[in-house]
Amino acid sequence: MSEEFNGNTPTWCPGCGDWAIGACIKRAFADLNFHPWNVMVAFGIGCSGNMNDVLKSYGFHSLHGRALPQAIGMKLGQHKMPVVCVVGDGDCYGEGGNHILHASRGNHDITVVVHDNGVYGLTTGQVSPRSQSGQKSKSTPSGTLDAPLNPLALTLSQGATFVAQGFAGNALQLIDLIKKGVAHKGFSVINVLQPCVTFNKINTYEYYRDKAYELEAGYDAHNFKAAMDKALQSTQEEKFPLGVLYQHEKPTYTDQLPQLEEKQLIDKERFVDFGELTKEFCS
């Protein structure tokens, strides 16, 4: 896969962390020798979802909060093909909060890359489930009363078998995390701390460079308790661990379906005949 965008110019603000995340995803895909016809990507709504316009792959721009069900459908249809889900924190943890719970416990073989910028950026900066308590915005001019959701602790507690956190300001580490998440057989969540330079004046690049740290050498990513302790640091101590917090091997959802033991539901390497899928619904 080319490391260049497909000719269209993204609409992200100058300095937005989406640029770095997009470049990291494309580089990871190139390193994994993916081509547009052998990887599927489901996109959520929001600034992160605009990547659908510039990333060459089988892509589906979903409804707000519904990218994960689409990704699961993709995996069921072509379970041998890698599936990546590109979403935002409001999209995935807000509107799609129920889906992240059930995808975690089902251990669907999908990699979820979450652009975590702490606001609804595309709709001009309203608070999201990841906004800090007291954060002021157009939707909360006096400051939000809610505590921020902890995505690492949430997905760990619900059974995700690969949980990691990256930072848009550390591209080399993020590329590595995406490649590891895709290679993992099971439900992989990579929460990416991503400054919104236009609407979030709290969680800036400087803020994360001060508060985030890479997991120490020798850290045991197979230790669930240690992973949960690290995950809770963001809400208890305002520290943000970077790296693979947890990795565990167990059968994936599609591994346990006898219907898929012999062949794929859609048994074609490159699917183009959508008429066959829709004709029974149009008669």
Secondary structure, 3 states (H helix, E strand, C coil): CCCCCCCCCCCCCCCCHHHHHHHHHHHHHHHCCCCCCCCEEEECCCCHHHHHHCCCCEEEECCCCCHHHHHHHHHHHCCCCCEEEEEEHHHHHHHCHHHHHHHHHHCCCCEEEEEECCEECCCCCEECCCCCCCCCCCCCCCCCCCCCCCHHHHHHHCCCCEEEEEECCCHHHHHHHHHHHHHCCCCEEEEEECCCCCCCCCCCHHHHHHHEEECCCCCCCCCHHHHHHHHHHHHHCCCEEEEEEEECCCCCCHHHCHHHCCCCCCCCCCCCCHHHHHHHHHC
